[in-house]
Each structure stands twice: as structure tokens, then as C-alpha cells.
Amino acid sequence: MLLGASSSSAIFCPKNSITLQTSHKTTSVRHSMEGDQNFGFLSKKPYDPPSWALHLNPLPSHVFSLAHTPTPIHRWNLPNLPKDVELWIKRDDLTGMQLSGNKVRKLEFLLAEAVAQGADCIITIGGIQSNHCRATAVAARYLNLDCHLILRTSQALMEKDPGLVGNLLVERLVGANVELVSKEEYSRIGSVALTELLKERLIKEGRRPYVIPVGGSNSLGTWAYIEAVREIEEQLEQGKMKFDDIVVACGSGGTTAGLSLGSTLSNLKAKIHSYAVCDNPSYFYDNVQDHLDGLHAGVNSRDIVNIQDAKGLGYAMSTPEELTLLKEIAAATGVVLDPVYSGKAVFQMVKDITENPGKWEKRKILFIHTGGLLGLYDKAEQMVQTMGNWRQMDIGESVPRTEGIGKMF
């Protein structure tokens, strides 16, 4: 099912690469600068934009190699889809283990700027189970940068240890400094003011912080999925096919901005459908427009992307129906979606295809899986009722013991 494999239906395969990771914190930045010490991984290199994006301004000067790309694209036979709908999936959940998801693509650009500016620590902000914060914490540690995370949680949990569930476990393992704010404080003050407050405190302590916004989404972060469009184009050239539509979840706007602008400027020319998992479509049209204007793109967001509401009960809140579909898809296809982003986007996509079959008839669709597997751990209790495929093994008393390998007792 991957391009480049022997199967006739397979199309896309990641490039062959060797990676060497160093766990010695004091050498990671030096090795990153030298480039060849890590066989490409963690190297900082000059950035060469796609030819069709050279008119954008400003152009990034450098990029770190953090993601394992290109990520594969393969057919995705979701249960109960109309037969005339051809669905494929791009596995950006496979950009790495600790750094998995779409966020690592943005961090390649953002951390290159941070290092160029002489930063010695990184500040970012998000929800208590933020995939972006986890990826930032890991990437920062790879580059020998301290990381400070402002995490939003409920007022009732403010004075308790945040725990070690999901993304929090990885963040705290790699030494990130966690600062909790309540949802009420976050709503009243806003993410920009909160990160600025922490930045001022760190500067007074003699540090040189670099602030990354929510989700890594700003005009510089938008380049991540402009570059991803070039990657998709190259994969399609190999497979000699074309997609009519690209579907993705939207949580902070940067991925949507990059995909929609890249598809418009390049030869991809796929229609972008973005499913908002928080706020509302109107907010995100304006949000995406800000990212585009920051690049002097000269296009209107409402002309290049279709944004629909997919938040359901609210950000990071799952309905039983959403979790049931997530379980059914995993059982049928082996692809595990996260409950906060891709899970909600797929739920609304399937609903739209089912309710409006004519809109999707004979379309070739590419779904971008943006990762977030660790977010499932926060939904374990809700997911229990969707399971049930277990039982105690029935072993008769007359079964004799047979010696073999793997004896443990």
C-alpha cells in the first residue's frame, strides 16, 4: 500500500536514512551545527524554498532536521464509506516517536530561528495534554535548550501535581519546567500575555528565552506545511496520481495556512478542507489570514480553504460517538487516531461524506494524520466501554506441562 513498494496499489515510502541520536546533552547543539555528525538528523542547514514560494516574504534562512520525512501515504479503507470515494492517508503521525505529529515540522523552522537568535531556553503554551508542548520539550532538549511550558488545566487541579499521563510523562521525563494556569486565567489573560509574563521573568534571571506561540502557529511555522506540500507533490510524481481534496484537523491554524497556501501556489491544486476542533470557522479564517498576511501572500483565506466546525462538545472533549468511531477505525484499518484533532476531523469528514455523498462522489481524498497518540491515555476511562475483546483463557486441569524456550519462573 505504499508508493515505491511492489504492490500495484502502493505508492509512497519514506526516504532511506540513517539516524544517530546522542543522549549527551552537552554535545547535542555542537553536533547539530556540524551536521554530518548525526547523519543529517538534528543538523541545521540552509533552507531552499520551493520555486513557487520564492515571492513570499520573509523567507526562512535555515531549518533543523527533526522530522523523519517524507512520511508515507497509503490507501485507507475506512468502514462504510461509499465505494466511489477513494480515501488515502498521509502519516504525519510517523514523523518520529517522541517528536511525532505535525508540530515537529513547525519546530524545524522555529527552533532554527531560536538558535540563530542565541536563545538558551524555549517558552511555549498549550493545554494540559498538548502534543505541541511535548514535541517542543523533546526537541528543545535534543538541542540542549531548556524548555518552559505553560499548561492550561482546570481550577480544581491547580494545586495538585499534574501527574504523568500521556504527554505530561514525556515532558517531565525530558526535564521540561511546567507552570500551570487555570482555564479561567488563560481565558482572561490570553496566551500572548502569559508567555510574555514568563519571558520577562526569565530575562530578569539572566536567561535568553525564545517564545513559540500556541501550536507553533505563526507565519514562520506556516512554512512547515508549505514545505509539506512540496513533499506531497514529489510523492505524487512518483505515484503518477492526483488528489482532488486534502482534509486536515485545525487547532491553531498554522498547518491549515501552510497546506492551503501551498496547494494554491503549487501544481497540487487540491481543495483544502479544514475541520476546526476548537473556537469556530470564522475565528480560524481570520487566524489563517493573519499567517498569510505575515508572509505577504496576497491571498484571501476564504478563497483557498473550506473550514468547518468539528469541536463537538468542546476542545479535547469527546462524545461517545467520536470515541466509538475511533475504535472502529483502529480495529478495521490499524490506524490509531488521536481523540483531540484527527479523531474529531475524521468523525466530521465521515459524517459529511455520508450526509452529502454527491459532494464527494468520485473524489480522491488525502487525509493528513497529524499525530497525537499520547492524548489517548487521557481518554482511557471513556474508552473502556468501547472495548470488550478480552477474556480469561480457559485452561483445563489435564493440560500437561511442556518444556520450551522462554521459561520465566
Disulfide bonds with the S-S distance in Angstrom:
none
